[in-house]
Amino acid sequence: MARVSLSLMGRLSLAVLHERRGRRRAGYALAAVLVIGWTAVQAMWVNPFRLLVLEPVSDETVVFVIYGVAAGLAVATMLVGLRRRLGIALAAVTVALSMLVAGVVVLNRHLYADDEPGFRQVSEEVVGRSPDGRFEVVTTSQRGDEDADFWFEEYHVESRAGLWSRRSDFIAVLDHPLDNPGLRVDEVRFTGDRAIQLRTSDGRQWTVAFDPDSLRVSHWLRSCDEPGGLCWLPLT
């Protein structure tokens, strides 16, 4: 009888040991996913190469969802069976960072909500394409809420390379008061492999040089209060 009891206890101990090992392995796996995923999200959010496919990551709603999932994953990692101190530390750091980033996004929204009307993109259009088809100029229109007394349009150079397509800095940003359209870009054309010419509604022409590899542009055109209503500035 004693031998049977000892054998049963031994089996139970082995079962408990295997369960703990399994939970711990699952905890380490979740921790690895969390750390790698967190690092990848930061890289996508910064988007140093300006990849178009990663632009949705900068949306505020997407940010909240991503960091909410990260916080939940961190807590799950702790509960599954990661070593107690390591699990608690990982969960605490992830939840704290998630709350910090979400807090910064919310604070930024409230700080500028009273001073600047909210704008949203309402249209996007290709207005010029290079002869070899590798690049195009895209304009987007941004409309504000009921407090906005103007709308504006932005112009960028974009490469056409599938998932590796990228977007340059602005080559033009023009404001248009609601009661006076002001100056517009009437024509956009590529004048070579490294240059784009903009013609505005007052007949002036502006040539923007760009690097085909990095999409870095030399200058940009914007609305201003200077004579002529436009400023031609180097992009530093």
ROSE-4610 file (N, C-alpha, C; in Angstrom, 1 decimal, always signed):
// ROSE-4610
residu = [M/M/M/A/A/A/R/R/R/V/V/V/S/S/S/L/L/L/S/S/S/L/L/L/M/M/M/G/G/G/R/R/R/L/L/L/S/S/S/L/L/L/A/A/A/V/V/V/L/L/L/H/H/H/E/E/E/R/R/R/R/R/R/G/G/G/R/R/R/R/R/R/R/R/R/A/A/A/G/G/G/Y/Y/Y/A/A/A/L/L/L/A/A/A/A/A/A/V/V/V/L/L/L/V/V/V/I/I/I/G/G/G/W/W/W/T/T/T/A/A/A/V/V/V/Q/Q/Q/A/A/A/M/M/M/W/W/W/V/V/V/N/N/N/P/P/P/F/F/F/R/R/R/L/L/L/L/L/L/V/V/V/L/L/L/E/E/E/P/P/P/V/V/V/S/S/S/D/D/D/E/E/E/T/T/T/V/V/V/V/V/V/F/F/F/V/V/V/I/I/I/Y/Y/Y/G/G/G/V/V/V/A/A/A/A/A/A/G/G/G/L/L/L/A/A/A/V/V/V/A/A/A/T/T/T/M/M/M/L/L/L/V/V/V/G/G/G/L/L/L/R/R/R/R/R/R/R/R/R/L/L/L/G/G/G/I/I/I/A/A/A/L/L/L/A/A/A/A/A/A/V/V/V/T/T/T/V/V/V/A/A/A/L/L/L/S/S/S/M/M/M/L/L/L/V/V/V/A/A/A/G/G/G/V/V/V/V/V/V/V/V/V/L/L/L/N/N/N/R/R/R/H/H/H/L/L/L/Y/Y/Y/A/A/A/D/D/D/D/D/D/E/E/E/P/P/P/G/G/G/F/F/F/R/R/R/Q/Q/Q/V/V/V/S/S/S/E/E/E/E/E/E/V/V/V/V/V/V/G/G/G/R/R/R/S/S/S/P/P/P/D/D/D/G/G/G/R/R/R/F/F/F/E/E/E/V/V/V/V/V/V/T/T/T/T/T/T/S/S/S/Q/Q/Q/R/R/R/G/G/G/D/D/D/E/E/E/D/D/D/A/A/A/D/D/D/F/F/F/W/W/W/F/F/F/E/E/E/E/E/E/Y/Y/Y/H/H/H/V/V/V/E/E/E/S/S/S/R/R/R/A/A/A/G/G/G/L/L/L/W/W/W/S/S/S/R/R/R/R/R/R/S/S/S/D/D/D/F/F/F/I/I/I/A/A/A/V/V/V/L/L/L/D/D/D/H/H/H/P/P/P/L/L/L/D/D/D/N/N/N/P/P/P/G/G/G/L/L/L/R/R/R/V/V/V/D/D/D/E/E/E/V/V/V/R/R/R/F/F/F/T/T/T/G/G/G/D/D/D/R/R/R/A/A/A/I/I/I/Q/Q/Q/L/L/L/R/R/R/T/T/T/S/S/S/D/D/D/G/G/G/R/R/R/Q/Q/Q/W/W/W/T/T/T/V/V/V/A/A/A/F/F/F/D/D/D/P/P/P/D/D/D/S/S/S/L/L/L/R/R/R/V/V/V/S/S/S/H/H/H/W/W/W/L/L/L/R/R/R/S/S/S/C/C/C/D/D/D/E/E/E/P/P/P/G/G/G/G/G/G/L/L/L/C/C/C/W/W/W/L/L/L/P/P/P/L/L/L/T/T/T]
num = [1/1/1/2/2/2/3/3/3/4/4/4/5/5/5/6/6/6/7/7/7/8/8/8/9/9/9/10/10/10/11/11/11/12/12/12/13/13/13/14/14/14/15/15/15/16/16/16/17/17/17/18/18/18/19/19/19/20/20/20/21/21/21/22/22/22/23/23/23/24/24/24/25/25/25/26/26/26/27/27/27/28/28/28/29/29/29/30/30/30/31/31/31/32/32/32/33/33/33/34/34/34/35/35/35/36/36/36/37/37/37/38/38/38/39/39/39/40/40/40/41/41/41/42/42/42/43/43/43/44/44/44/45/45/45/46/46/46/47/47/47/48/48/48/49/49/49/50/50/50/51/51/51/52/52/52/53/53/53/54/54/54/55/55/55/56/56/56/57/57/57/58/58/58/59/59/59/60/60/60/61/61/61/62/62/62/63/63/63/64/64/64/65/65/65/66/66/66/67/67/67/68/68/68/69/69/69/70/70/70/71/71/71/72/72/72/73/73/73/74/74/74/75/75/75/76/76/76/77/77/77/78/78/78/79/79/79/80/80/80/81/81/81/82/82/82/83/83/83/84/84/84/85/85/85/86/86/86/87/87/87/88/88/88/89/89/89/90/90/90/91/91/91/92/92/92/93/93/93/94/94/94/95/95/95/96/96/96/97/97/97/98/98/98/99/99/99/100/100/100/101/101/101/102/102/102/103/103/103/104/104/104/105/105/105/106/106/106/107/107/107/108/108/108/109/109/109/110/110/110/111/111/111/112/112/112/113/113/113/114/114/114/115/115/115/116/116/116/117/117/117/118/118/118/119/119/119/120/120/120/121/121/121/122/122/122/123/123/123/124/124/124/125/125/125/126/126/126/127/127/127/128/128/128/129/129/129/130/130/130/131/131/131/132/132/132/133/133/133/134/134/134/135/135/135/136/136/136/137/137/137/138/138/138/139/139/139/140/140/140/141/141/141/142/142/142/143/143/143/144/144/144/145/145/145/146/146/146/147/147/147/148/148/148/149/149/149/150/150/150/151/151/151/152/152/152/153/153/153/154/154/154/155/155/155/156/156/156/157/157/157/158/158/158/159/159/159/160/160/160/161/161/161/162/162/162/163/163/163/164/164/164/165/165/165/166/166/166/167/167/167/168/168/168/169/169/169/170/170/170/171/171/171/172/172/172/173/173/173/174/174/174/175/175/175/176/176/176/177/177/177/178/178/178/179/179/179/180/180/180/181/181/181/182/182/182/183/183/183/184/184/184/185/185/185/186/186/186/187/187/187/188/188/188/189/189/189/190/190/190/191/191/191/192/192/192/193/193/193/194/194/194/195/195/195/196/196/196/197/197/197/198/198/198/199/199/199/200/200/200/201/201/201/202/202/202/203/203/203/204/204/204/205/205/205/206/206/206/207/207/207/208/208/208/209/209/209/210/210/210/211/211/211/212/212/212/213/213/213/214/214/214/215/215/215/216/216/216/217/217/217/218/218/218/219/219/219/220/220/220/221/221/221/222/222/222/223/223/223/224/224/224/225/225/225/226/226/226/227/227/227/228/228/228/229/229/229/230/230/230/231/231/231/232/232/232/233/233/233/234/234/234/235/235/235/236/236/236]
x = [+0.8/+0.0/+0.9/+1.9/+2.8/+3.6/+3.9/+4.6/+3.7/+2.4/+1.4/+1.3/+1.2/+1.1/+2.3/+3.5/+4.7/+4.8/+4.4/+4.4/+3.4/+2.2/+1.2/+1.8/+2.4/+2.9/+4.0/+4.8/+5.9/+5.4/+4.3/+3.7/+3.1/+2.4/+1.8/+2.9/+4.0/+5.1/+5.7/+5.8/+6.3/+5.4/+4.0/+3.0/+3.1/+3.2/+3.3/+4.6/+5.7/+6.9/+6.8/+6.2/+6.1/+5.1/+4.1/+3.2/+3.9/+4.7/+5.4/+6.4/+7.1/+8.0/+7.3/+6.2/+5.4/+4.9/+4.5/+4.0/+5.2/+6.3/+7.5/+7.9/+7.9/+8.3/+7.4/+6.1/+5.1/+5.3/+5.7/+6.0/+7.1/+8.2/+9.4/+9.0/+8.2/+7.8/+7.0/+6.1/+5.3/+6.2/+7.2/+8.1/+8.9/+9.4/+10.1/+9.3/+8.0/+7.1/+6.9/+6.8/+6.5/+7.7/+8.9/+10.1/+10.4/+10.3/+10.6/+9.5/+8.2/+7.1/+7.2/+7.5/+7.7/+8.7/+9.9/+11.0/+10.6/+9.9/+9.4/+8.4/+7.5/+6.5/+7.2/+8.2/+8.9/+9.6/+10.2/+10.8/+9.8/+8.6/+7.6/+7.0/+6.9/+6.3/+7.3/+8.6/+9.5/+9.6/+9.5/+9.5/+10.6/+11.9/+13.0/+13.1/+12.6/+12.7/+11.5/+10.5/+9.3/+8.5/+8.4/+7.7/+6.2/+5.6/+4.1/+3.3/+3.8/+3.0/+3.0/+3.9/+3.9/+3.2/+2.7/+2.1/+0.9/+0.0/-1.1/-0.7/+0.6/+1.0/+1.0/+1.2/+1.2/-0.2/-1.2/-2.6/-2.8/-3.5/-3.7/-4.4/-5.5/-6.3/-5.5/-4.7/-3.8/-2.8/-2.3/-1.3/-1.9/-3.2/-3.8/-4.0/-4.4/-4.7/-3.4/-2.3/-1.0/-0.5/-0.6/+0.0/-1.0/-2.3/-3.2/-2.9/-2.7/-2.3/-1.0/+0.0/+1.3/+1.1/+0.3/+0.1/-0.6/-1.6/-2.3/-1.4/-0.5/+0.4/+1.4/+1.8/+2.8/+2.2/+0.9/+0.2/+0.1/-0.3/-0.4/+0.9/+2.0/+3.3/+3.6/+3.2/+3.4/+2.6/+1.3/+0.4/+0.7/+1.2/+1.4/+2.4/+3.5/+4.4/+5.8/+6.1/+7.5/+8.0/+9.2/+9.8/+9.2/+8.8/+7.9/+8.5/+9.8/+10.4/+10.5/+11.0/+11.1/+9.8/+8.8/+7.5/+6.9/+7.0/+6.4/+7.2/+8.5/+9.3/+8.9/+8.8/+8.5/+7.1/+6.1/+4.8/+4.7/+5.4/+5.4/+6.0/+7.1/+7.8/+6.9/+6.3/+5.5/+4.3/+3.6/+2.3/+2.7/+3.8/+4.1/+4.5/+5.3/+5.6/+4.4/+3.5/+2.2/+1.4/+1.3/+0.5/+1.2/+2.5/+3.3/+3.0/+3.2/+3.0/+1.6/+0.6/-0.8/-1.1/-0.5/-0.7/-0.1/+1.0/+1.6/+0.7/+0.2/-0.7/-1.9/-2.5/-3.7/-3.4/-2.3/-1.9/-1.7/-1.0/-0.7/-1.9/-2.9/-4.2/-4.9/-4.9/-5.6/-4.9/-3.6/-2.8/-3.0/-3.2/-3.3/-4.7/-5.6/-7.0/-7.6/-7.3/-7.9/-7.2/-6.0/-5.2/-5.3/-5.4/-5.4/-6.6/-7.3/-8.4/-8.0/-8.8/-8.4/-8.6/-7.6/-7.6/-7.6/-8.2/-8.2/-8.1/-7.5/-7.3/-8.6/-8.9/-10.2/-9.9/-8.7/-8.5/-7.0/-6.7/-5.3/-5.3/-4.4/-4.3/-2.9/-2.7/-1.4/-1.4/-0.5/-0.5/+0.7/+1.6/+2.8/+3.5/+4.0/+4.7/+6.0/+7.1/+8.3/+8.2/+9.0/+9.0/+9.2/+10.1/+10.4/+9.4/+8.4/+7.4/+7.8/+9.1/+9.6/+9.1/+8.7/+8.4/+7.1/+6.4/+5.2/+5.1/+4.4/+4.1/+2.7/+2.4/+1.1/+0.7/-0.5/-1.0/-2.2/-2.2/-3.3/-4.0/-5.3/-6.0/-6.4/-6.3/-6.6/-7.6/-8.8/-9.9/-10.0/-10.3/-10.4/-11.8/-12.0/-13.3/-14.0/-15.1/-15.9/-15.1/-14.1/-13.3/-12.2/-12.0/-10.9/-11.4/-10.6/-11.0/-10.2/-9.5/-8.7/-8.6/-8.2/-7.8/-6.4/-5.7/-4.4/-4.1/-3.2/-2.8/-1.3/-0.9/+0.5/+1.0/+2.2/+2.8/+4.0/+4.1/+5.3/+5.7/+7.0/+7.4/+7.3/+6.8/+6.7/+7.4/+8.1/+8.6/+7.6/+7.7/+6.7/+7.5/+7.5/+8.3/+7.6/+6.3/+5.5/+5.6/+5.8/+5.9/+7.0/+8.0/+9.1/+8.9/+7.7/+7.4/+7.6/+8.2/+8.5/+8.0/+7.9/+7.4/+8.5/+8.7/+9.6/+9.0/+9.9/+9.3/+8.5/+7.9/+7.1/+7.9/+7.3/+7.9/+7.1/+5.9/+5.0/+3.9/+3.6/+2.4/+1.8/+0.6/-0.1/-1.4/-1.6/-2.8/-3.8/-5.1/-6.1/-7.2/-7.3/-8.5/-9.8/-10.8/-12.1/-12.7/-12.4/-13.0/-12.1/-10.9/-10.0/-9.1/-9.3/-8.4/-6.9/-6.5/-5.1/-4.4/-3.1/-2.2/-2.3/-2.3/-2.4/-1.3/-1.1/-0.1/-0.9/-0.6/-1.3/-0.8/+0.6/+1.2/+2.4/+2.5/+3.7/+4.2/+5.5/+6.1/+7.6/+8.0/+9.4/+10.2/+11.3/+12.2/+13.5/+13.6/+14.7/+14.6/+15.7/+15.7/+15.7/+16.1/+16.4/+15.7/+14.8/+14.2/+12.7/+12.0/+10.5/+10.3/+9.4/+9.1/+7.6/+7.4/+6.1/+5.8/+4.6/+4.2/+2.9/+3.0/+1.9/+1.0/-0.1/-1.2/-0.8/+0.3/+0.8/+1.8/+2.0/+3.0/+4.4/+4.7/+6.1/+6.4/+7.6/+8.1/+9.1/+9.0/+9.9/+10.4/+11.7/+12.4/+12.9/+12.4/+12.8/+13.7/+15.0/+15.9/+15.6/+15.7/+15.6/+16.5/+16.9/+17.8/+16.9/+17.1/+16.3/+16.4/+17.6/+17.8/+17.2/+17.4/+16.9/+15.6/+15.2/+14.1/+14.2/+15.4/+15.6/+15.5/+14.7/+14.5/+15.3/+15.6/+16.5/+15.7/+14.5/+13.8/+12.3/+11.5/+10.1/+9.4/+8.2/+7.5/+6.3/+6.1/+5.0/+4.4/+3.1/+2.5/+3.1/+3.2/+3.7/+3.2/+3.6/+3.2/+4.1/+5.2/+6.1/+5.4/+6.0/+5.5/+5.4/+4.3/+4.1/+3.4/+3.3/+2.5/+3.2/+4.4/+5.0/+6.5/+6.9/+8.3/+9.0/+10.2/+11.0/+12.2/+12.1/+13.0/+13.8/+15.1/+15.9/+15.4/+15.5/+15.1/+16.3/+16.5/+17.7/+17.4]
y = [-1.2/+0.0/+1.3/+1.2/+2.3/+2.6/+1.4/+1.5/+2.2/+1.8/+2.4/+3.9/+4.3/+5.7/+6.5/+5.9/+6.6/+6.7/+5.6/+5.6/+6.7/+6.8/+7.7/+9.2/+9.4/+10.7/+11.1/+10.1/+10.3/+10.8/+10.1/+10.4/+11.8/+12.1/+13.4/+14.5/+14.2/+15.2/+15.4/+14.3/+14.5/+15.2/+15.0/+15.7/+17.2/+17.5/+18.9/+19.6/+18.8/+19.3/+19.6/+18.6/+18.8/+20.0/+20.2/+21.3/+22.6/+22.7/+23.9/+24.2/+23.2/+23.4/+23.9/+23.3/+23.7/+25.1/+25.5/+26.9/+27.8/+27.4/+28.3/+28.5/+27.4/+27.5/+28.4/+28.3/+29.2/+30.6/+30.8/+32.2/+32.8/+32.0/+32.5/+32.8/+31.9/+32.2/+33.5/+33.7/+34.9/+36.1/+36.0/+37.1/+37.4/+36.4/+36.6/+37.3/+36.9/+37.5/+39.0/+39.2/+40.6/+41.5/+41.0/+41.9/+42.2/+41.1/+41.3/+42.1/+41.9/+42.6/+44.1/+44.4/+45.7/+46.5/+45.9/+46.5/+46.8/+45.8/+45.9/+47.1/+47.2/+48.3/+49.6/+49.8/+51.0/+51.4/+50.4/+50.7/+51.1/+50.4/+50.7/+52.1/+52.5/+53.8/+54.9/+54.7/+55.8/+55.8/+54.6/+54.5/+55.4/+55.1/+55.9/+55.9/+54.9/+54.8/+55.3/+55.8/+56.4/+55.4/+54.2/+53.2/+53.4/+53.5/+53.7/+52.7/+51.4/+50.3/+50.5/+51.2/+51.4/+52.6/+53.4/+54.7/+54.5/+53.4/+53.3/+53.1/+52.6/+52.4/+53.8/+54.9/+56.2/+56.7/+56.0/+56.5/+56.3/+57.3/+57.2/+56.0/+55.6/+54.5/+53.2/+53.1/+51.9/+51.9/+53.0/+53.1/+52.6/+53.0/+52.6/+51.0/+50.5/+49.1/+48.3/+48.7/+48.0/+48.0/+49.1/+49.2/+48.5/+48.5/+47.7/+46.2/+45.7/+44.3/+44.0/+44.9/+44.7/+44.6/+45.4/+45.4/+44.1/+43.7/+42.4/+41.2/+41.2/+40.1/+40.1/+41.3/+41.3/+40.7/+41.0/+40.4/+38.9/+38.5/+37.1/+36.3/+37.0/+36.4/+36.1/+37.1/+37.0/+35.9/+35.8/+34.8/+33.4/+33.2/+31.9/+31.1/+31.7/+30.9/+31.3/+32.5/+33.0/+33.2/+33.1/+33.3/+34.6/+34.5/+35.5/+36.9/+37.1/+38.4/+38.9/+38.0/+38.4/+38.8/+37.9/+38.2/+39.5/+39.7/+41.0/+42.2/+42.1/+43.2/+43.5/+42.4/+42.6/+43.2/+42.6/+43.2/+44.6/+44.9/+46.3/+47.3/+46.9/+47.8/+48.0/+46.9/+47.0/+47.8/+47.6/+48.3/+49.8/+50.1/+51.5/+52.2/+51.6/+52.2/+52.4/+51.4/+51.5/+52.7/+52.8/+53.9/+55.3/+55.3/+56.5/+57.0/+56.0/+56.4/+56.9/+56.1/+56.4/+57.8/+58.0/+59.3/+60.5/+60.3/+61.4/+61.7/+60.6/+60.8/+61.6/+61.2/+61.9/+63.3/+63.5/+64.9/+65.8/+65.3/+66.0/+66.5/+65.5/+65.9/+67.0/+66.9/+67.9/+69.3/+69.2/+70.5/+71.3/+70.7/+71.4/+71.5/+70.8/+70.8/+72.2/+73.0/+74.3/+75.4/+75.1/+76.1/+75.8/+74.6/+74.2/+73.4/+73.8/+72.9/+71.6/+70.6/+69.2/+69.1/+68.5/+68.3/+66.8/+66.5/+65.1/+65.1/+64.0/+63.9/+63.5/+64.2/+63.9/+63.4/+63.6/+63.1/+62.9/+62.1/+61.8/+61.6/+62.2/+62.1/+62.1/+61.3/+61.3/+62.4/+63.4/+64.5/+64.5/+63.6/+63.5/+62.2/+61.7/+60.4/+60.5/+59.9/+60.0/+59.2/+59.5/+58.8/+57.3/+56.9/+55.4/+54.7/+55.5/+54.9/+54.6/+54.9/+54.6/+55.5/+56.7/+57.7/+58.5/+59.0/+59.8/+60.9/+62.0/+63.0/+62.9/+62.9/+62.7/+63.9/+64.3/+65.4/+64.9/+65.4/+65.1/+66.4/+66.4/+67.5/+67.3/+68.3/+68.2/+69.2/+68.8/+69.7/+69.7/+70.9/+71.0/+70.9/+71.0/+71.0/+72.4/+72.6/+73.8/+75.1/+74.9/+76.1/+76.5/+75.7/+76.0/+76.9/+78.0/+78.9/+78.8/+77.6/+77.3/+75.8/+75.4/+74.0/+74.0/+72.9/+72.9/+71.6/+71.7/+70.5/+70.3/+69.0/+68.7/+67.9/+68.1/+67.4/+66.6/+65.3/+64.5/+63.7/+63.3/+62.3/+60.9/+60.0/+58.6/+57.7/+56.7/+55.7/+54.6/+53.9/+52.8/+51.5/+50.8/+49.6/+48.6/+48.5/+47.5/+47.8/+46.8/+46.9/+47.9/+48.1/+49.0/+50.4/+50.7/+52.1/+53.1/+54.2/+55.2/+56.6/+57.5/+58.8/+59.8/+60.9/+61.9/+62.9/+63.9/+65.0/+65.8/+66.9/+67.7/+68.4/+68.5/+69.4/+70.6/+70.6/+71.8/+71.6/+72.7/+72.7/+74.1/+74.1/+75.3/+75.4/+76.6/+76.9/+77.6/+77.3/+77.9/+78.4/+79.7/+80.2/+79.9/+79.7/+79.3/+80.4/+81.6/+82.7/+83.2/+82.6/+82.9/+81.8/+81.1/+79.9/+80.2/+81.4/+81.7/+81.0/+81.0/+80.3/+78.8/+78.2/+76.8/+76.2/+74.9/+74.3/+73.8/+74.4/+74.1/+72.9/+72.7/+71.6/+71.0/+69.7/+69.0/+68.1/+68.2/+67.3/+67.0/+65.8/+65.4/+65.9/+66.6/+67.2/+66.4/+65.2/+64.3/+63.3/+62.5/+61.5/+62.0/+63.3/+63.8/+65.1/+65.5/+66.9/+66.9/+67.7/+67.9/+69.4/+69.8/+71.2/+71.4/+72.4/+72.8/+74.1/+74.3/+75.6/+76.0/+77.2/+77.7/+78.6/+78.9/+79.6/+81.0/+81.6/+82.9/+82.9/+81.6/+81.5/+81.2/+81.3/+81.0/+79.5/+79.1/+77.7/+77.5/+76.3/+76.0/+74.6/+74.4/+73.1/+72.5/+71.3/+70.6/+69.4/+69.4/+68.2/+67.2/+65.9/+64.9/+63.7/+63.0/+61.8/+60.6/+59.9/+58.7/+57.6/+57.5/+56.4/+56.7/+57.9/+58.2/+59.0/+59.5/+60.4/+61.7/+62.1/+63.3/+64.5/+65.5/+66.6/+67.8/+68.7/+69.8/+71.0/+71.3/+72.5/+72.1/+73.0/+72.8/+74.2/+74.2/+75.4/+75.5/+76.6/+76.7/+78.1/+78.2/+79.5/+80.3/+81.6/+82.5/+83.9/+84.8/+86.2/+87.1/+86.5/+87.3/+87.8/+88.8/+89.3/+88.1/+88.0/+86.8/+85.7/+85.6/+84.6/+83.3/+83.1/+81.8/+81.9/+80.9/+80.9/+79.7/+79.8/+78.7/+78.5/+77.3/+77.1/+75.8/+75.9/+74.6/+73.7/+72.4/+71.4/+70.9/+71.3/+70.9/+69.7]
z = [+0.0/+0.0/+0.0/+0.8/+0.9/-0.4/-1.1/-2.4/-3.4/-3.4/-4.3/-4.1/-2.8/-2.5/-3.0/-2.7/-3.2/-4.7/-5.4/-6.8/-7.4/-6.7/-7.2/-6.9/-5.8/-5.5/-6.4/-6.8/-7.7/-9.1/-9.5/-10.8/-10.8/-9.7/-9.5/-9.5/-8.9/-8.8/-10.2/-11.0/-12.4/-13.2/-13.0/-13.8/-13.5/-12.2/-11.8/-12.4/-12.3/-12.9/-14.4/-15.1/-16.5/-16.8/-16.0/-16.3/-16.0/-15.0/-14.7/-15.8/-16.3/-17.4/-18.6/-18.9/-20.1/-20.0/-18.8/-18.6/-18.7/-18.2/-18.2/-19.7/-20.4/-21.8/-22.6/-22.3/-22.9/-22.5/-21.2/-20.7/-21.5/-21.7/-22.4/-23.8/-24.4/-25.8/-25.9/-25.0/-25.0/-24.8/-23.9/-23.6/-24.9/-25.6/-26.8/-27.9/-28.0/-29.0/-28.6/-27.3/-26.8/-27.0/-26.7/-26.9/-28.3/-29.2/-30.6/-31.2/-30.8/-31.4/-31.0/-29.7/-29.2/-30.0/-30.2/-31.0/-32.4/-33.0/-34.4/-34.5/-33.6/-33.6/-33.5/-32.6/-32.5/-33.8/-34.5/-35.8/-36.8/-36.8/-37.8/-37.5/-36.3/-35.9/-36.4/-36.1/-36.5/-38.0/-38.7/-40.1/-40.8/-40.5/-41.0/-42.5/-43.2/-44.6/-45.3/-44.5/-45.1/-46.0/-45.6/-46.4/-46.3/-47.4/-47.5/-46.8/-46.8/-46.2/-44.7/-44.1/-42.6/-42.1/-43.0/-42.6/-41.7/-41.9/-40.9/-39.5/-39.2/-37.8/-37.1/-37.8/-37.1/-36.7/-37.2/-36.8/-35.3/-34.7/-33.2/-32.8/-33.5/-33.1/-33.2/-34.2/-34.3/-33.2/-32.8/-31.7/-30.4/-30.1/-28.9/-28.9/-30.1/-30.2/-30.0/-30.6/-30.5/-29.1/-28.4/-27.1/-26.1/-26.4/-25.5/-25.6/-26.9/-27.1/-26.4/-26.5/-25.8/-24.3/-23.7/-22.3/-21.9/-22.6/-22.3/-22.5/-23.5/-23.7/-22.6/-22.1/-20.9/-19.7/-19.4/-18.3/-18.4/-19.7/-19.9/-19.7/-20.1/-19.9/-18.4/-17.6/-16.2/-15.6/-16.0/-15.5/-15.9/-17.2/-17.7/-16.9/-16.4/-15.6/-15.7/-16.3/-16.4/-14.9/-14.7/-13.4/-12.8/-11.5/-10.9/-11.1/-10.7/-10.7/-12.1/-13.0/-14.4/-15.1/-14.8/-15.3/-14.9/-13.6/-13.0/-13.6/-13.7/-14.2/-15.7/-16.5/-17.9/-18.1/-17.3/-17.4/-16.9/-15.8/-15.3/-16.3/-16.9/-17.9/-19.1/-19.6/-20.8/-20.6/-19.5/-19.2/-19.0/-18.3/-18.0/-19.3/-20.2/-21.5/-22.4/-22.4/-23.1/-22.7/-21.3/-20.8/-21.1/-21.0/-21.3/-22.7/-23.7/-25.1/-25.4/-24.9/-25.0/-24.4/-23.2/-22.5/-23.3/-23.9/-24.8/-26.0/-26.6/-27.7/-27.3/-26.2/-25.7/-25.3/-24.6/-24.2/-25.3/-26.3/-27.5/-28.2/-28.3/-29.0/-28.2/-26.9/-26.1/-26.1/-26.1/-26.0/-27.3/-28.4/-29.7/-30.2/-29.5/-30.1/-30.0/-29.0/-28.9/-29.8/-30.2/-31.0/-32.5/-32.8/-34.2/-34.6/-35.6/-36.1/-36.6/-36.3/-36.8/-38.3/-38.9/-40.4/-40.7/-41.8/-42.2/-43.7/-44.2/-45.6/-46.3/-47.4/-48.1/-49.5/-50.0/-51.4/-51.6/-52.6/-53.0/-54.5/-55.1/-56.6/-57.1/-58.1/-58.8/-59.9/-59.8/-60.8/-61.7/-61.5/-62.4/-62.3/-63.4/-63.3/-64.2/-63.7/-64.4/-65.7/-66.7/-68.0/-67.9/-66.9/-66.8/-65.8/-65.3/-64.4/-63.0/-62.6/-61.3/-60.2/-60.6/-59.6/-60.0/-59.0/-59.3/-58.2/-58.6/-57.7/-57.2/-56.0/-55.4/-54.6/-54.7/-53.9/-53.1/-51.8/-50.9/-50.5/-50.4/-49.9/-48.4/-47.6/-46.2/-45.8/-45.3/-44.9/-43.4/-42.8/-41.4/-40.9/-39.6/-39.0/-39.2/-38.5/-38.6/-38.2/-37.4/-37.0/-38.0/-39.0/-39.9/-41.0/-41.3/-42.3/-43.6/-43.7/-44.9/-45.0/-46.2/-46.4/-47.1/-47.1/-47.7/-48.5/-49.4/-50.2/-50.1/-50.1/-49.9/-51.2/-51.5/-52.7/-52.2/-52.6/-52.3/-53.6/-53.6/-54.5/-53.9/-54.7/-54.3/-55.3/-54.7/-55.6/-55.8/-56.9/-57.2/-57.2/-56.0/-55.9/-55.0/-55.2/-54.4/-52.9/-52.1/-50.7/-50.2/-51.1/-50.7/-51.2/-51.7/-52.1/-50.9/-51.2/-50.2/-50.6/-49.6/-49.9/-49.4/-50.1/-49.8/-48.8/-48.3/-47.6/-48.6/-48.1/-48.9/-50.0/-51.2/-52.2/-52.3/-51.8/-51.8/-50.8/-50.0/-49.1/-49.3/-49.9/-50.2/-49.4/-48.8/-48.0/-48.9/-48.7/-49.5/-48.6/-48.4/-47.6/-48.2/-47.4/-48.0/-48.8/-48.6/-49.3/-50.5/-50.6/-51.7/-52.0/-53.1/-53.4/-53.4/-53.8/-53.8/-54.9/-54.8/-55.8/-55.7/-56.9/-57.0/-57.9/-57.8/-58.7/-59.9/-61.1/-62.3/-63.1/-62.9/-63.7/-62.9/-63.0/-62.4/-63.5/-63.7/-64.7/-64.3/-64.7/-64.5/-65.6/-65.3/-66.4/-66.5/-65.9/-66.0/-64.9/-64.7/-63.7/-62.3/-62.1/-60.8/-60.5/-61.4/-61.2/-61.5/-60.8/-61.0/-61.2/-62.1/-62.3/-61.9/-61.1/-60.7/-61.3/-61.9/-62.5/-61.7/-61.1/-60.3/-61.1/-60.6/-61.3/-61.7/-61.1/-61.5/-62.6/-63.2/-64.3/-63.9/-62.6/-62.2/-62.2/-62.4/-62.5/-61.4/-60.8/-59.7/-59.9/-59.8/-60.1/-58.8/-58.5/-57.3/-57.7/-57.2/-57.4/-56.4/-56.7/-55.7/-56.0/-55.0/-55.1/-55.4/-56.5/-56.8/-55.8/-55.1/-54.2/-52.8/-52.2/-50.9/-50.9/-52.1/-52.3/-51.5/-51.1/-50.5/-51.5/-51.1/-52.1/-51.6/-52.6/-52.3/-51.7/-52.2/-51.8/-51.7/-51.1/-51.1/-51.1/-51.6/-51.9/-50.9/-50.3/-49.3/-49.4/-48.9/-48.9/-47.7/-47.9/-46.9/-47.1/-46.3/-46.3/-47.1/-47.7/-48.5/-49.8/-50.4/-51.7/-52.7/-53.3/-54.3/-53.6/-52.3/-51.6/-51.5/-52.1/-52.0/-51.6/-50.8/-50.3/-50.9/-51.4/-51.9/-50.9/-50.2/-49.1/-49.3/-48.9/-49.0/-47.9/-48.2/-47.2/-46.5/-45.2/-44.4/-43.6]
